[in-house]
Amino acid sequence: MAATERVRKLKWLCRRGMKELDILLERFVIENEVLLAQGAWPELESMLETEDDILWDWFQNPDAPSTGPYGDLLKKISRGPG
C-alpha cells in the first residue's frame, strides 16, 4: 500500500459515528501523517475496526485489560500533540 494511500485510508476510517472519536482520531492522523505514511503504528488499522462504543470505553480507560495491544496507542492519541 502506498504511503499516501495508507494515510487516506486512515483518515476515512477515523470518520466515526461519535463526534468525540472523530476529533481524537482525525487530529492524531493529521498530526502524525508523515510517521503514519512511513508505517508507524501498524495496529491502528485493526483498532479502527472496533465498534465506537467499545473504542470510546477504551479511550476512557486505556489501561483496562480489554484494550489488549492498543493501550499505548490509545494513550498516545489521547495525549494529543507533544
Wavefront OBJ file of the C-alpha trace (Angstrom):
o trace
v 0.000 0.000 0.000
v 1.415 3.378 -0.970
v 2.138 5.768 1.884
v -0.376 8.386 0.837
v -2.967 5.667 0.266
v -2.486 4.448 3.849
v -2.989 7.933 5.260
v -6.045 8.456 3.055
v -7.495 5.149 4.265
v -6.814 6.038 7.902
v -8.490 9.422 7.523
v -11.550 7.669 6.126
v -11.587 5.070 8.928
v -11.375 7.868 11.514
v -14.772 9.184 10.423
v -16.928 7.701 13.138
v -20.489 7.920 14.381
v -19.309 9.683 17.530
v -18.016 13.255 17.284
v -15.618 12.786 20.211
v -13.902 9.919 18.417
v -13.789 11.899 15.163
v -11.927 14.700 16.909
v -9.422 12.456 18.707
v -8.660 10.189 15.783
v -8.597 12.743 12.982
v -6.304 15.041 14.994
v -3.917 12.138 15.596
v -3.773 11.198 11.910
v -3.252 14.776 10.756
v -0.535 15.471 13.337
v 1.279 12.212 12.583
v 0.688 12.000 8.845
v 4.377 11.645 7.939
v 5.026 8.902 10.509
v 1.843 7.068 9.557
v 2.842 7.241 5.892
v 6.109 5.569 6.907
v 4.209 2.700 8.552
v 4.118 3.818 12.190
v 1.515 2.309 14.497
v 0.503 -0.659 12.309
v -2.049 -1.657 14.947
v -4.090 1.477 14.232
v -5.936 -0.141 11.309
v -7.106 -3.092 13.368
v -8.024 -0.844 16.302
v -10.227 1.223 13.988
v -12.251 -1.900 13.167
v -13.624 -1.753 16.726
v -17.145 -0.513 17.330
v -17.447 3.088 18.513
v -18.850 2.344 21.979
v -16.050 -0.100 22.758
v -13.418 2.214 21.326
v -14.741 5.108 23.428
v -14.626 2.905 26.552
v -11.011 2.091 25.754
v -10.145 5.788 25.497
v -11.737 6.331 28.898
v -9.573 3.592 30.445
v -6.588 2.731 28.210
v -5.031 0.561 30.931
v -8.005 -1.834 31.010
v -7.089 -5.421 30.115
v -9.666 -5.384 27.313
v -7.610 -2.847 25.329
v -5.131 -5.599 24.522
v -2.290 -4.381 22.304
v -3.839 -0.928 21.874
v -3.206 0.575 25.331
v -0.071 2.541 24.411
v -1.609 3.794 21.179
v -4.801 4.875 22.973
v -2.718 6.866 25.445
v -0.711 8.490 22.662
v -3.869 9.509 20.805
v -5.495 10.830 23.995
v -2.449 12.919 24.966
v -2.518 14.886 21.762
v 0.480 16.793 20.406
v 3.772 16.600 22.113
l 1 2 3 4 5 6 7 8 9 10 11 12 13 14 15 16 17 18 19 20 21 22 23 24 25 26 27 28 29 30 31 32 33 34 35 36 37 38 39 40 41 42 43 44 45 46 47 48 49 50 51 52 53 54 55 56 57 58 59 60 61 62 63 64 65 66 67 68 69 70 71 72 73 74 75 76 77 78 79 80 81 82
